[in-house]
Amino acid sequence: MGLPVIAIVGAGGTISSLATDSRDYMDYPETGRKLSVDEVIAELPELARFADLVPLPFRSVGSSAVGPADWLRLHATITQAIAARPEIAGVVVLHGTATLEETAWFLHLTLPAGRPVVLVGAQRPLNTLSSDAAANAINAVRVAGDPAAAGRGVLVVLNDEIHAARAVTKGSTFRLHAFHSGAWGPVGVADPDRVLFDRPAPAGGSGPAFDVTGLSDLPRVDICYAYAGSDGTAARAFLAAGARGLVSAGFAPGMPAPLERDALAEAARAGIPVVQASRVGSGRVARRGWLRQSGWIAAGDLSPQKARILLMLALLQGSDAERLQTLFDTH
């Protein structure tokens, strides 16, 4: 049996960067160079041991520059490549770590779950001492080509760990073990001899939750971050800029400051969906009585940034609060 055919999308990030100094773990975004996907493959010839590689050029940037328009273009790049070459067994996306979890979650909600899609990044550029770029890229290719990865939707691979797109988040600026999945933990590991998953693939259909075919933009949704003394300035500014939905990154267990709550309540009464999330990074926001009575949506255990993405996609199907809450409860 031959090697699996794996498409590799070059979306930039540290994993596709060359620094100007072997110990430059910090200034390379401004001083170094971003490589194309073909150049990354040339720098990492070991990848060819594990798969027949199909490079897919995309956009070589730091992931702080990635946004909704890029998500839609990336979705189209992946779906068009698979349609043109059905033999592709899996897809690896080289991506910066700053927004990797957001791109992963968007793709998870909009791509079929059957064929593995793995996002991978690095904390240190390719040519620096103790770089994790090569090991992470190799493990991502191995996971994407492993039959046990099928049916799991979008996965994230870093530091020998395999994470589900819904749960994973970045938790450190410089450490190599930067990504974790909170209380859920990783779904598997990429050990030297084999890829291992510690739980079965989710049951259910393989179709995407949301169809974004042909779209060039998404509804604007903004996040209001709660802090001691925060008021309604941000919420009202976002609405003036055209926001069709708002996410409150509130205090635990899910509440904004009083003046901020007043502004968000005004928005909800005007028909703007408001999702209550938490800024603390762990634990659920339940739909307690006040949220239900006010027509707000509880984010559950989704982070504010992932709640934003789900709301953007959900708004494509309407803005009824009860229907939106059902989507948040089931995704």
C-alpha positions in Angstrom: 0.0 0.0 0.0 1.4 3.4 -1.0 1.7 6.6 1.0 -1.4 8.6 1.6 -2.0 11.7 -0.5 -1.9 14.7 1.8 -2.6 18.3 0.7 -0.5 21.0 2.5 -1.9 24.5 2.6 0.6 27.3 3.2 -1.1 30.0 5.3 2.1 31.4 6.9 2.8 31.7 10.6 5.9 30.8 12.6 6.0 27.3 11.2 6.6 28.9 7.8 9.1 31.5 9.0 12.9 31.9 8.8 14.5 34.1 11.5 17.6 36.2 11.0 19.3 34.7 14.1 19.3 31.1 15.4 18.0 32.4 18.8 15.4 34.8 17.5 12.2 33.6 19.1 10.7 37.0 19.4 11.5 39.6 16.6 11.2 37.3 13.6 7.7 38.4 12.7 9.1 41.8 11.7 12.6 40.9 10.7 12.4 37.4 9.3 10.9 35.9 6.1 7.7 34.0 5.5 8.1 30.9 3.2 5.7 29.7 0.6 4.4 26.2 1.1 6.7 24.8 -1.6 9.7 26.4 0.2 8.6 24.9 3.5 8.4 21.4 1.9 11.8 21.9 0.5 13.1 22.9 4.0 11.5 19.7 5.4 12.3 16.8 3.1 11.4 14.4 5.9 7.8 15.1 5.2 8.0 13.0 2.0 8.7 9.9 4.1 5.1 10.0 5.4 2.9 11.1 2.5 2.6 12.0 -1.1 2.4 15.8 -0.7 0.2 18.1 -2.7 1.2 21.8 -2.0 -1.6 24.3 -2.0 -0.4 27.9 -2.0 -2.6 30.3 0.0 -1.3 33.3 1.9 2.0 33.5 3.8 1.2 35.9 6.7 1.3 36.0 10.4 -2.0 34.8 11.8 -2.8 38.1 13.5 -3.6 39.2 9.9 -6.1 36.4 9.3 -9.8 37.1 9.4 -13.2 36.0 8.2 -12.4 36.7 4.5 -9.4 34.4 4.8 -11.4 31.7 6.4 -13.8 31.7 3.5 -11.0 31.6 1.0 -9.3 28.8 2.9 -12.5 26.9 2.9 -12.8 27.3 -0.8 -9.1 26.3 -1.4 -9.6 23.1 0.5 -13.0 22.1 -1.0 -11.8 22.9 -4.5 -8.6 20.9 -4.1 -10.5 17.8 -2.8 -13.1 18.1 -5.6 -10.2 18.2 -8.2 -8.3 15.4 -6.6 -10.5 13.0 -4.7 -7.5 10.8 -3.9 -6.5 13.4 -1.3 -6.8 11.5 2.0 -6.3 14.5 4.3 -5.3 18.1 4.5 -2.7 19.9 6.6 -2.9 23.7 7.1 0.3 25.5 8.1 -0.9 28.4 10.2 0.2 30.9 12.7 -0.6 30.2 16.3 -2.2 33.5 17.3 -5.6 32.8 15.6 -5.1 29.1 14.8 -7.9 28.0 17.2 -10.3 30.4 15.5 -9.5 29.2 11.9 -9.7 25.6 13.1 -13.2 26.1 14.7 -14.5 27.9 11.6 -13.3 25.1 9.3 -14.7 22.5 11.7 -18.2 24.0 11.4 -18.1 24.4 7.7 -16.2 21.4 6.2 -17.5 17.8 6.1 -16.1 15.7 9.0 -15.1 12.7 7.0 -11.7 13.7 5.6 -9.2 14.7 8.2 -8.1 18.4 8.2 -5.3 19.2 10.6 -4.1 22.7 11.5 -0.5 23.0 12.7 1.7 25.8 13.9 5.0 26.3 15.7 6.3 28.4 18.5 9.8 28.8 17.1 10.8 29.5 13.4 12.1 26.7 11.2 15.8 27.7 11.4 16.1 28.5 15.2 17.7 26.3 17.9 15.2 23.8 19.3 12.6 24.7 16.8 9.4 22.7 17.0 8.4 23.4 13.4 9.7 20.3 11.8 8.4 17.9 14.5 5.0 19.5 14.5 4.7 19.5 10.7 5.7 15.8 10.5 3.2 14.9 13.2 0.4 16.8 11.4 1.1 14.9 8.2 1.1 11.6 10.1 -2.2 12.4 11.8 -3.9 13.7 8.6 -2.9 10.4 6.9 -4.0 8.1 9.7 -7.3 6.3 9.1 -8.3 6.8 12.8 -8.4 10.5 12.2 -11.4 10.2 9.8 -14.7 11.4 11.0 -13.3 13.7 13.7 -13.6 16.9 11.9 -10.8 19.5 12.2 -7.9 18.7 14.5 -5.0 20.7 15.8 -1.5 19.1 16.3 1.3 20.7 18.3 3.8 19.4 20.8 3.0 15.7 20.0 -0.6 16.3 21.1 -3.8 16.1 19.0 -6.6 18.5 20.0 -10.2 18.9 18.9 -11.0 22.2 17.2 -13.8 23.0 19.6 -11.8 22.7 22.8 -8.3 23.8 21.9 -6.9 27.2 22.9 -3.5 28.8 23.1 -2.4 29.3 26.6 1.2 30.6 26.5 3.1 33.2 24.5 6.5 31.5 24.2 6.4 28.0 25.7 6.5 25.0 23.3 3.5 23.4 25.2 1.4 26.4 24.3 -1.9 24.7 23.3 -4.3 22.8 25.6 -7.9 21.8 25.7 -8.8 22.6 29.3 -10.9 20.1 31.1 -11.4 18.0 28.0 -7.7 17.4 27.3 -6.2 16.3 24.0 -8.0 13.6 22.0 -4.8 11.8 21.2 -1.1 11.8 20.7 1.4 11.5 17.9 4.0 9.2 19.4 7.2 8.2 17.6 5.9 4.8 16.5 2.2 5.5 15.9 -0.7 7.9 16.2 -3.1 7.1 19.1 -6.6 8.4 19.9 -7.9 7.9 23.4 -11.6 8.2 22.5 -13.7 7.1 19.5 -14.7 9.5 16.7 -17.9 11.4 17.4 -21.1 9.7 16.2 -23.3 11.5 13.7 -23.4 12.7 10.2 -20.3 13.8 8.2 -21.9 16.9 6.6 -20.9 20.4 7.6 -23.0 22.3 10.1 -23.0 25.4 8.0 -22.8 25.9 4.2 -20.6 28.8 3.3 -20.2 27.9 -0.4 -19.9 31.0 -2.5 -19.8 33.5 0.4 -17.3 36.4 0.3 -18.1 37.7 3.8 -19.8 36.9 7.1 -22.1 38.9 9.3 -20.2 41.2 11.6 -20.1 40.1 15.2 -18.0 41.8 17.9 -16.8 41.0 21.4 -17.3 43.2 24.4 -14.7 42.5 27.1 -15.8 43.0 30.6 -13.5 44.7 33.2 -14.0 46.5 36.4 -16.0 49.6 35.5 -16.6 48.8 31.8 -19.6 50.6 30.4 -21.6 50.6 27.2 -19.2 52.5 25.0 -17.8 49.5 23.2 -21.2 47.9 22.6 -22.7 51.0 21.2 -19.6 51.6 19.0 -19.8 48.1 17.6 -23.5 48.5 16.8 -22.8 51.9 15.1 -20.1 50.1 13.0 -22.7 47.6 11.8 -22.5 44.7 14.2 -25.3 42.2 13.7 -24.5 40.3 16.9 -22.5 40.8 20.1 -20.6 38.5 22.4 -20.1 39.5 26.0 -16.8 38.2 27.4 -18.1 38.6 30.9 -17.1 38.0 34.4 -17.5 34.4 35.7 -19.9 32.7 35.7 -21.1 34.9 32.8 -22.1 38.5 33.4 -21.1 42.0 32.2 -20.5 45.0 34.4 -23.8 46.9 35.1 -23.5 49.8 32.7 -22.2 47.4 30.0 -25.2 45.1 30.6 -27.6 48.1 30.1 -26.1 48.7 26.6 -26.2 45.0 25.7 -29.8 44.8 26.9 -30.7 47.7 24.7 -29.2 45.9 21.7 -31.1 42.7 22.5 -34.4 44.6 22.8 -33.6 46.0 19.3 -33.3 42.5 17.9 -29.5 42.2 18.0 -28.5 38.7 19.3 -26.3 38.9 22.4 -24.3 35.8 23.5 -23.0 35.7 27.1 -19.6 34.0 27.4 -17.0 34.2 30.1 -13.5 35.7 30.1 -12.0 33.2 32.5 -11.1 30.5 30.1 -12.8 27.5 31.8 -16.3 26.4 32.8 -19.7 26.8 31.3 -22.0 29.8 31.1 -25.4 28.4 31.7 -28.6 30.0 30.6 -29.8 31.1 34.0 -33.1 32.8 34.4 -32.0 36.4 33.7 -30.4 35.4 30.4 -33.5 33.5 29.3 -35.9 36.3 30.3 -33.8 38.9 28.4 -33.5 36.7 25.3 -29.7 36.4 25.5 -27.9 33.3 24.4 -25.6 31.3 26.8 -22.3 30.4 25.2 -21.8 27.2 27.3 -18.1 26.4 27.5 -17.2 28.1 24.2 -14.6 30.9 24.6 -15.7 34.4 23.5 -13.7 34.1 20.3 -15.3 30.8 19.4 -18.7 31.9 20.4 -18.2 34.8 18.0 -17.5 32.4 15.1 -20.5 30.2 15.9 -22.8 33.3 16.1 -21.4 34.7 12.7 -22.3 31.4 11.0 -25.6 31.0 12.9 -26.8 34.4 11.8 -26.7 33.1 8.2 -29.8 31.1 9.2 -31.6 33.9 11.1 -31.5 35.7 14.4 -34.2 34.1 16.6 -32.8 33.7 20.1 -34.3 30.3 20.9 -33.0 28.8 17.6 -29.6 30.3 18.3 -29.6 28.9 21.8 -30.3 25.4 20.3 -27.3 25.8 18.0 -25.1 26.8 20.9 -26.3 23.9 22.9 -25.6 21.4 20.1 -22.3 22.6 18.7 
